[in-house]
């Protein structure tokens, strides 16, 4: 189907992006312009360029790394303290029993 026949229908379907009253010579240009207008675009809501976005992402990665490392270190220290406390409590509980064995020996 030639473009000049389909153009009126395409103009109707374009919801005002294309004008149906265009001469046949300009129809390919109007169609190309309409396609460019309707093409989806990525919009940056924050106003930063790709370099700034990459820099910010790198900073977030480094920040998370150090948060996780700090959390792991804190968890490890807490577990070590807990085991030391448990060992100390076991010694305290065992002390009277040891005294009894030492007195009888």
Helices and strands as residue ranges (DSSP letters): H 3-13, H 27-38, H 50-104
